[in-house]
Structure formats: C-alpha cells, structure tokens
Amino acid sequence: MNFVTIGHRGIMGVEPENTLRSFVAAEQAGLDLIELDLHLSKDGALVVMHDAEVDRTTDGRGPIAEKSLAELRGLDAGKGERIPVFEEVLDAVAAPLQAEIKDVAVARALAEVMHRRELSGRVEVLSFHDEALAEISRLVPGVRTALVASRYGTDVVDRARAVGAGSLVLNIRRLTLETVERARAAELRIIGWVVNTQEHLRLVRALELDGATTDFPDIKRTGRFTA
C-alpha cells in the first residue's frame, strides 16, 4: 500500500474536531482515511467524541456516559456543529474510517453496527487498550485492527501480535529505528501520529512508515514530495 495520510478527528487543526463539518472537510481535502473516536452515551448511543467528558470541545460540562443522546445533541461542538453519532459519519462521507474505541463496551456497540452495515472492509478499529481490540476481533472475525501507543517500548510489537492487530499507530516523538525494525520483522504496518510539521513528515518518510495521522490537510500535498 502506498503512503497514506489520515485526518485526525477529521482535520482538527482547521475545523472543530470529531464533527461532520470536520469529516467532510477532510474528505474534500483528499485525505486517504478519516480517524474518529467513539464513546457511549447514557442511553447507549455510539457518539463521536475524543474525551470522556464534553467540557473541552463543547459548551457543556460533565461525562458523556451521564448524558442522554438528546442532552448531547443540545450542545455546541464548535461553529454550531452538534455531536454526531457514528452512523451519521458513515452517511456523510465515503472515505475509509479509523474508529478508535476506549473499552470493551464500545467494542460491542461498534460490532453491532459493523455487522448490520457490513463495514469490515471500510472501518479499521484502533485502540490504546488491548482488551478492547481483542473483543472487537472476537465479535467481528477478520476485522482490521491497530494498536495505538503514546508511551511505549519495543514490547508494543509483542502486544500488537498478541491481540492480532495488523498495524501500529505510534507517537512519533518516541519512535525509534529499533521499534520500526521489530515491527517490520513482525509484518506490521506502522502509522506515525501526530504529523503536523515538515520535520515530523521528514522523520516519518525517513523511517519508511506506511502513513501519517495529521491535523492539517497540507500534509497530504507535501507528503508526496518529502523524502
């Protein structure tokens, strides 16, 4: 597969993160994939937001898990956008998606949607949490998964293999050649995040990674020419 550029929560450097506006803008900018985050509302809706609380990205306060979908819908997620549910994103854009899950409960809710809408070819599931990846793999045989890590050593390769992940999504600030070589030996794809500067992009290309997650669409254009 060619080098891919992945829109982080849409294009969060330009538009309000994890909103339909951000996802549509990412697709229009030509990014290859779109990454998003999933949580469950109090009444079990699969909503798109990064944090467990609404405080940082909306005009509300408190945990997502303590609010109904109707209550979440009443919040402003930036520029008048509302918090979307996962299936709205599926309908709003045609691009392949990376869905990051936080726990086993979200894995189960996502598995139901993936079966009902036959999404195994379109959606790759990401998580920092090994047990969440193991659960989605159990529930959706053949699903593509990736282990995400921020603070890690070369053992991250063993963790990925143990849960059957085909990819690693790694914080580039801690990425070493040794980790890359171990991942290659294990036949794992490697995505670097978050790649927002030319310096970051040069590192990613020098290490011959498979792609970059970015907040800004310009990385798509410049990534073609950076060696």
Phi, psi and omega per residue, in radians:
M1 nan 2.470 3.106
N2 -1.221 2.886 3.091
F3 -1.021 2.260 -3.078
V4 -1.995 2.573 3.049
T5 -1.971 2.334 -2.997
I6 -2.106 2.198 3.134
G7 -1.355 2.058 -3.072
H8 -1.361 1.902 -3.085
R9 0.976 0.655 -2.999
G10 1.646 -2.144 2.915
I11 -2.239 1.392 -2.949
M12 -1.203 -0.240 3.057
G13 -1.333 -0.189 -3.061
V14 -2.122 -0.702 -3.075
E15 -2.158 2.852 3.118
P16 -1.024 2.208 -3.017
E17 -1.078 2.565 3.047
N18 0.972 0.672 3.030
T19 -2.100 2.798 3.103
L20 -1.039 -0.646 3.098
R21 -1.022 -0.736 -3.132
S22 -1.215 -0.696 -3.127
F23 -1.200 -0.747 3.113
V24 -1.115 -0.707 3.118
A25 -1.118 -0.664 3.111
A26 -1.111 -0.745 3.115
E27 -1.152 -0.753 3.140
Q28 -1.129 -0.504 3.116
A29 -1.349 -0.134 3.065
G30 1.530 0.250 3.085
L31 -1.140 2.557 -2.994
D32 -1.289 -0.651 3.133
L33 -2.389 2.834 3.083
I34 -2.186 2.240 3.126
E35 -1.745 2.492 3.103
L36 -2.574 2.986 -3.082
D37 -2.180 2.539 -3.067
L38 -2.159 2.448 3.015
H39 -2.407 2.885 3.054
L40 -1.818 2.344 3.025
S41 -1.326 3.058 3.138
K42 -1.021 -0.608 -3.131
D43 -1.738 0.347 2.952
G44 1.500 0.202 3.092
A45 -1.338 2.486 -3.129
L46 -1.561 1.639 -3.017
V47 -1.759 2.703 -3.035
V48 -1.779 1.885 3.090
M49 -2.865 2.596 -3.106
H50 -1.410 -0.924 -3.048
D51 -1.368 2.801 3.044
A52 -1.342 -0.325 3.094
E53 -1.983 2.740 -3.104
V54 -1.557 -0.087 -2.946
D55 -0.997 -0.808 -2.982
R56 -1.237 -0.651 -2.964
T57 -1.944 0.017 3.096
T58 -2.343 -3.134 3.085
D59 -1.611 0.257 3.133
G60 -1.830 -3.069 3.129
R61 -2.444 2.545 2.998
G62 1.886 2.965 -3.108
P63 -1.233 2.499 3.038
I64 -1.004 -0.723 -3.055
A65 -1.129 -0.245 3.131
E66 -1.792 0.157 -3.115
K67 -2.158 2.452 3.042
S68 -1.288 2.898 3.086
L69 -1.055 -0.703 3.137
A70 -1.064 -0.714 3.112
E71 -1.146 -0.723 3.118
L72 -1.135 -0.638 3.137
R73 -1.117 -0.426 -3.113
G74 -1.382 -0.094 -3.095
L75 -1.593 2.637 3.051
D76 -1.608 2.062 -3.122
A77 -1.664 0.246 3.117
G78 2.020 2.233 3.132
K79 0.972 0.546 3.119
G80 1.412 0.029 3.126
E81 -1.264 2.631 3.078
R82 -1.853 2.719 3.095
I83 -1.143 2.107 -3.126
P84 -1.486 2.764 2.906
V85 -1.631 2.792 -3.002
F86 -1.000 -0.757 -3.066
E87 -1.175 -0.445 3.037
E88 -1.143 -0.643 3.092
V89 -1.156 -0.742 3.108
L90 -0.972 -0.635 -3.100
D91 -1.481 -0.418 -3.045
A92 -1.437 -0.518 -3.128
V93 -2.284 2.736 3.117
A94 -1.801 -0.140 -3.065
A95 -1.145 2.675 2.973
P96 -1.076 2.619 -3.060
L97 -2.117 2.608 2.893
Q98 -1.966 2.073 -3.108
A99 -1.881 2.024 3.131
E100 -1.598 2.243 -3.140
I101 -1.989 2.634 -3.009
K102 -1.822 -0.361 -3.065
D103 -2.803 3.118 -3.076
V104 -1.173 -0.645 -3.133
A105 -1.073 -0.735 3.100
V106 -1.176 -0.646 3.086
A107 -0.991 -0.743 -3.114
R108 -1.188 -0.713 3.106
A109 -1.158 -0.710 3.120
L110 -1.157 -0.681 3.140
A111 -1.024 -0.677 3.138
E112 -1.091 -0.776 3.127
V113 -1.171 -0.699 -3.117
M114 -1.109 -0.684 3.090
H115 -1.195 -0.831 -3.056
R116 -1.111 -0.627 -3.082
R117 -1.879 0.143 3.071
E118 0.913 1.105 -2.974
L119 -1.789 0.052 -3.024
S120 -1.063 -0.452 3.109
G121 -1.465 -0.281 -3.058
R122 -1.864 -0.510 -3.005
V123 -1.992 2.167 2.968
E124 -1.740 2.401 -3.069
V125 -1.823 2.235 -3.108
L126 -1.987 2.640 2.989
S127 -2.862 2.619 2.936
F128 -1.367 -0.253 -2.937
H129 -1.882 2.019 -3.071
D130 -0.993 -0.730 -3.069
E131 -1.166 -0.546 3.105
A132 -1.195 -0.710 3.094
L133 -1.165 -0.698 3.119
A134 -1.082 -0.670 -3.115
E135 -1.215 -0.775 3.140
I136 -1.156 -0.592 3.098
S137 -1.181 -0.606 3.097
R138 -1.198 -0.706 -3.046
L139 -1.429 -0.504 -3.117
V140 -2.204 1.429 -3.111
P141 -0.967 2.323 3.126
G142 1.542 -0.056 3.124
V143 -1.074 2.491 3.063
R144 -1.474 2.273 -3.106
T145 -2.281 2.750 3.104
A146 -2.444 2.374 3.057
L147 -1.572 2.222 3.126
V148 -1.751 2.453 3.124
A149 -2.556 2.427 3.093
S150 -1.838 -0.926 3.056
R151 -1.883 2.054 -2.986
Y152 -2.782 2.879 2.975
G153 -2.189 -2.884 -3.127
T154 -1.140 -0.284 3.113
D155 -1.121 -0.261 3.125
V156 -1.068 -0.492 3.091
V157 -1.150 -0.776 3.120
D158 -1.126 -0.670 3.096
R159 -1.085 -0.768 3.140
A160 -1.087 -0.774 -3.141
R161 -1.121 -0.648 -3.093
A162 -1.122 -0.544 -3.141
V163 -1.772 0.112 3.070
G164 1.339 0.338 3.125
A165 -1.242 2.511 3.112
G166 -1.692 -0.159 -3.079
S167 -2.475 2.766 2.969
L168 -2.080 2.375 3.033
V169 -2.025 1.900 -2.886
L170 -2.123 2.446 3.027
N171 -1.057 2.038 -3.038
I172 -1.188 -0.335 -3.131
R173 -1.230 -0.278 3.116
R174 -2.025 0.074 -3.047
L175 -1.312 2.310 3.122
T176 -2.123 2.770 3.090
L177 -1.064 -0.620 3.135
E178 -1.075 -0.755 3.113
T179 -1.135 -0.736 3.111
V180 -1.054 -0.795 -3.115
E181 -1.118 -0.691 3.103
R182 -1.153 -0.692 3.115
A183 -1.144 -0.710 3.110
R184 -1.114 -0.710 3.125
A185 -1.095 -0.508 3.111
A186 -1.569 0.080 3.114
E187 1.061 0.696 3.080
L188 -1.740 2.439 2.956
R189 -1.287 2.655 -3.136
I190 -2.291 2.176 3.058
I191 -1.971 2.349 3.086
G192 -1.689 2.444 3.065
W193 -2.474 2.685 -0.256
V194 -1.662 2.311 -3.032
V195 -1.820 1.725 -3.028
N196 -2.100 -0.062 -3.119
T197 -2.283 2.862 3.088
Q198 -1.124 -0.586 3.091
E199 -1.097 -0.782 3.084
H200 -1.065 -0.752 -3.103
L201 -1.146 -0.687 3.089
R202 -1.084 -0.684 3.101
L203 -1.101 -0.819 -3.140
V204 -1.034 -0.751 -3.134
R205 -1.269 -0.632 3.118
A206 -1.116 -0.628 3.119
L207 -1.447 -0.021 3.095
E208 1.011 0.793 3.073
L209 -1.272 2.933 -3.076
D210 -1.528 -0.238 -3.137
G211 3.116 3.124 -3.090
A212 -2.468 2.375 3.003
T213 -1.672 2.267 -3.002
T214 -2.419 2.681 3.048
D215 -1.530 -0.210 -2.979
F216 -2.226 2.310 -3.078
P217 -1.189 -0.344 -3.135
D218 -1.071 -0.424 3.123
I219 -1.066 -0.535 3.094
K220 -1.059 -0.819 -3.089
R221 -1.220 -0.860 -3.065
T222 -1.282 -0.432 -3.122
G223 -1.101 -0.413 3.127
R224 -1.192 -0.439 -2.980
F225 -1.975 -0.043 -3.076
T226 -1.638 2.210 3.134
A227 -1.967 nan nan
